[in-house]
Amino acid sequence: MFVEILNVSKWFGDVIALNDISLKLENGSIGLVGLNGAGKTTLIKILVGVLKPTEGDVFIQGEPIWENIDLYRKIGYCPEIDNQMDFLTGKKFVEANLELQGYPLESAAKLALQAITLVNMEKNMDRKIKGYSRGMRQRMKIAQAIAHDPEILFLDEPLQGLDPIGRHELTILFNDLASHGKNIIVSSHVLHELERISETVVFIDHGKILGLSKIEEIRSLLDEIPRKFYLRTSNNLDVAKTLITLGLISEVQMASDHLVIGIENPKEFSEQLPDVLEKTHTELIELRPVDESLEAVFNYIYRGRRND
């Protein structure tokens, strides 16, 4: 177990950011998911020792995190906010963070270069940060988080601002770090990003922990609840008629080159779709969910259950 949260609450004046949460996390890659304002960033700041909880205790690797300097050195932290100094070059920014941790200049320069190379920013490391794009800034934030080879990484919305190539590259990097024994907690409000990184997902909403699930468990639940899909085939009209006749879809919206279909039983639909395509002599071009956002998952799995 590398994280233990015991009855933690955090208030900002009259605002309750976290409300009496308790959680134990085993080693591995953990996704922390919640809509904007759910309490993810506040929780991560408490876990890394930036904020002190109003009530409760937090232990990392069995030790209290608050004002624990030795433990801080084992932690890498990529905050959500853009906290870089624009007048520095990217390389100097990473070096400066290492120097603040006590590394001599020569060691800091070597470690910074290694981390910058891992995030594919070596070609731009001597440019000043003020000239960076948002994605480049994000890469440098991640470089400073991993430069000292921490045992634990806390990454708050680490993929925001990145293009698809950048997201893919950094997802590979996070998975590689996890495969080498790093414990990672990564927050996001986009579920499909986390499933490429995390083994387990913790859902947080309005400062409360709703539940903890394995990714495959969430997928299994989503296969059993009504959802909408984008469907594009070589013969959309005939496919739609056949699906309606068989009772496999509850609604359909026709567009110029695709359908948006409502499905009451996704598992049954997926089992019978090949037969429908064969019967209508149709080629499947694309099929994907259109409501797999985090909000949809909350509504389906958690808010829906609480209203039952």
C-alpha positions in Angstrom: 0.0 0.0 0.0 1.5 3.3 -1.0 -1.3 5.8 -0.2 -3.6 5.9 2.9 -6.1 8.7 3.3 -7.9 8.7 6.6 -11.1 10.9 7.1 -9.6 13.8 5.2 -11.6 17.0 4.8 -10.5 20.4 3.3 -12.4 23.7 3.6 -11.6 27.0 1.9 -13.7 29.4 4.0 -17.3 28.2 3.7 -16.5 26.0 0.7 -16.0 22.3 1.3 -13.5 21.0 -1.3 -13.1 17.5 0.3 -15.7 15.9 2.6 -14.4 13.2 5.0 -12.8 10.9 2.5 -10.9 7.7 3.3 -9.1 5.6 0.8 -6.3 3.0 0.6 -4.4 2.5 -2.6 -2.2 -0.4 -3.5 1.0 -0.1 -5.7 0.5 0.5 -9.4 -1.1 3.1 -11.7 -4.2 4.8 -10.3 -6.5 7.1 -12.2 -8.3 9.8 -10.3 -11.3 10.9 -12.3 -13.9 13.6 -11.8 -15.6 16.5 -13.5 -14.0 19.9 -13.2 -14.4 21.1 -9.6 -14.9 17.6 -8.2 -11.9 18.0 -5.8 -9.2 16.2 -7.8 -6.6 19.0 -7.7 -7.2 19.7 -4.0 -6.7 16.0 -3.2 -3.5 15.7 -5.2 -2.1 18.9 -3.5 -2.8 17.2 -0.1 -1.2 14.0 -1.2 2.0 15.7 -2.3 2.2 17.9 0.8 1.4 21.3 -0.8 -1.8 21.6 1.2 -2.6 20.6 4.7 -6.0 18.9 5.3 -8.4 20.8 7.6 -9.1 17.4 9.2 -7.7 13.9 8.8 -4.3 12.3 7.9 -2.5 11.3 4.8 0.3 8.7 4.7 2.5 7.9 1.7 4.5 4.7 2.0 3.4 4.5 5.6 4.8 7.9 6.5 2.8 11.2 7.1 3.3 13.5 4.1 3.0 16.9 5.8 6.4 18.6 6.2 8.2 15.3 5.5 11.1 16.6 3.5 12.7 13.1 3.0 9.4 11.8 1.6 9.1 14.8 -0.7 12.3 13.7 -2.5 10.6 10.5 -3.5 7.7 12.3 -5.1 7.4 13.8 -8.6 4.6 16.3 -9.1 3.2 17.8 -12.3 0.6 20.4 -11.3 -2.4 21.3 -13.4 -1.5 25.0 -13.3 1.2 26.4 -15.5 3.9 27.3 -12.9 6.9 27.8 -15.2 9.0 30.9 -15.3 8.8 32.4 -18.8 12.2 34.1 -18.7 14.0 30.8 -18.3 14.8 28.3 -21.0 13.1 24.9 -20.7 16.4 23.3 -19.7 17.2 25.8 -17.1 13.7 25.5 -15.6 14.2 21.7 -15.1 17.7 22.3 -13.8 16.5 24.9 -11.4 14.0 22.5 -9.9 16.7 19.9 -9.4 19.1 22.5 -7.8 16.3 23.4 -5.4 16.2 19.8 -4.3 19.9 19.9 -3.5 21.5 18.5 -6.7 24.8 20.1 -7.7 24.8 22.0 -11.0 26.6 19.3 -12.9 24.3 16.5 -11.8 21.2 18.7 -12.3 22.3 19.5 -15.9 22.8 15.7 -16.6 19.4 14.7 -15.1 17.6 17.5 -16.8 18.9 16.5 -20.2 17.8 12.9 -19.6 14.3 13.9 -18.6 13.9 16.4 -21.4 14.9 13.8 -23.9 12.3 11.4 -22.5 9.6 14.0 -23.2 11.0 14.7 -26.7 11.9 18.4 -26.0 15.7 18.3 -26.5 15.4 20.3 -29.7 13.6 23.1 -27.9 15.2 23.0 -24.5 17.4 26.1 -25.1 14.4 28.3 -26.1 12.8 30.5 -23.5 9.6 29.1 -22.1 7.6 32.3 -23.0 7.9 31.2 -26.7 6.5 27.7 -26.0 3.2 26.4 -27.1 0.9 25.0 -24.5 1.8 21.4 -25.4 5.5 22.2 -25.1 5.0 23.8 -21.7 3.2 20.6 -20.6 6.1 18.4 -21.7 8.5 20.5 -19.7 6.3 20.3 -16.6 6.4 16.5 -16.9 10.2 16.6 -17.4 10.7 18.4 -14.1 8.4 15.9 -12.4 10.4 12.9 -13.5 13.9 14.4 -13.6 15.0 13.2 -10.1 13.7 9.6 -10.8 11.0 9.7 -8.1 9.4 6.5 -6.8 5.9 8.1 -6.9 4.4 10.4 -9.6 1.4 12.6 -9.1 0.2 13.9 -12.4 -2.6 16.4 -12.5 -4.2 16.6 -15.9 -0.9 15.8 -17.5 -2.2 15.4 -21.1 -4.0 18.7 -21.3 -2.9 21.0 -24.1 -1.2 18.2 -26.0 -1.9 17.2 -29.6 -2.8 13.6 -30.4 0.9 12.7 -31.1 2.0 14.2 -27.8 -0.8 12.4 -25.9 0.3 9.1 -27.5 4.0 9.7 -26.7 3.4 10.6 -23.1 1.0 7.8 -22.5 3.8 5.4 -23.7 6.2 7.1 -21.3 3.8 6.8 -18.3 3.2 3.1 -19.0 7.0 2.6 -19.3 7.6 4.2 -16.0 4.9 2.1 -14.4 6.4 -1.1 -15.9 9.7 -0.1 -14.1 8.0 -0.1 -10.7 6.9 3.6 -10.4 3.6 4.2 -8.6 1.5 6.7 -10.5 -1.6 8.7 -9.6 -2.9 10.6 -12.6 -6.0 12.8 -12.6 -8.2 13.6 -15.6 -11.8 14.4 -16.5 -11.5 12.2 -19.6 -12.0 8.5 -18.9 -10.7 7.1 -22.2 -7.3 8.8 -21.5 -7.0 7.2 -18.1 -7.8 3.7 -19.3 -4.6 3.8 -21.4 -2.5 4.6 -18.3 -4.3 3.3 -15.2 -5.2 -0.1 -13.9 -7.6 1.2 -11.3 -9.9 4.2 -11.4 -11.1 6.2 -8.3 -14.2 8.3 -9.0 -14.5 11.6 -7.1 -17.5 13.9 -7.2 -18.3 17.0 -5.1 -15.5 16.3 -2.7 -16.6 12.7 -2.0 -15.1 9.4 -3.2 -17.9 7.6 -5.1 -16.0 4.4 -5.7 -12.9 2.5 -6.9 -13.1 0.2 -9.9 -10.8 -1.7 -12.2 -10.9 -0.5 -15.8 -12.3 -3.8 -17.0 -15.1 -3.6 -14.4 -16.2 -0.2 -15.8 -16.1 -1.5 -19.3 -18.3 -4.4 -18.3 -20.8 -2.1 -16.7 -20.9 0.1 -19.7 -21.7 -2.9 -21.9 -25.0 -3.4 -19.9 -26.4 0.1 -19.9 -28.2 2.2 -22.6 -25.8 4.2 -24.7 -25.4 6.1 -28.0 -23.1 5.1 -30.8 -21.8 6.7 -34.0 -22.2 4.2 -36.8 -20.9 4.6 -40.4 -21.3 1.9 -43.0 -21.5 1.5 -46.8 -25.3 1.2 -46.6 -26.5 3.3 -43.7 -30.2 3.3 -44.7 -30.7 -0.5 -45.0 -28.7 -1.1 -41.8 -30.9 1.3 -39.9 -34.1 -0.3 -41.2 -32.8 -3.8 -40.2 -31.6 -2.7 -36.7 -35.1 -1.1 -36.1 -36.9 -4.2 -37.3 -34.9 -6.5 -35.0 -35.4 -4.2 -32.1 -31.7 -3.7 -31.6 -31.8 0.1 -31.4 -34.2 2.4 -29.5 -33.6 5.5 -31.6 -31.7 6.6 -34.8 -30.6 10.0 -36.1 -29.7 10.1 -39.8 -26.8 12.3 -41.0 -25.3 12.7 -44.4 -22.7 9.9 -44.0 -23.4 8.3 -40.6 -26.0 7.3 -38.0 -26.2 8.1 -34.3 -28.1 5.2 -32.7 -29.4 4.6 -29.2 -28.8 1.1 -27.9 -30.6 -0.4 -24.9 -28.4 -3.5 -24.7 -24.9 -2.9 -26.1 -23.8 -6.5 -25.6 -26.7 -7.9 -27.6 -26.2 -5.3 -30.3 -22.5 -6.2 -30.7 -23.3 -9.9 -30.9 -25.9 -9.4 -33.7 -24.3 -6.6 -35.7 -22.1 -8.9 -37.8 -25.2 -10.8 -39.0 -27.0 -7.5 -39.8 -24.0 -6.4 -41.9 -23.9 -9.7 -43.7 -27.6 -9.7 -44.4 -27.5 -6.2 -45.9 -24.3 -6.8 -47.8 -22.8 -3.9 -45.9 -19.2 -2.9 -44.9 -18.6 -1.5 -41.4 -16.6 1.7 -41.7 -16.7 3.1 -38.1 -18.4 2.3 -34.9 -17.7 4.2 -31.7 -19.5 5.4 -28.6 -20.5 9.1 -28.5 -21.4 9.3 -24.8 -18.4 7.8 -23.1 -17.5 11.0 -21.4 -16.8 11.0 -17.7 -20.2 12.7 -17.1 -22.0 9.9 -18.9 -20.1 7.3 -16.7 -21.1 9.2 -13.6 -24.7 9.4 -14.7 -24.9 5.7 -15.7 -23.0 4.1 -12.9 -23.1 6.4 -9.8 -25.7 9.1 -10.0 -28.2 6.6 -11.5 -27.6 4.1 -8.7 -28.1 6.8 -6.0 -31.4 7.8 -7.6 -32.7 4.2 -7.7 
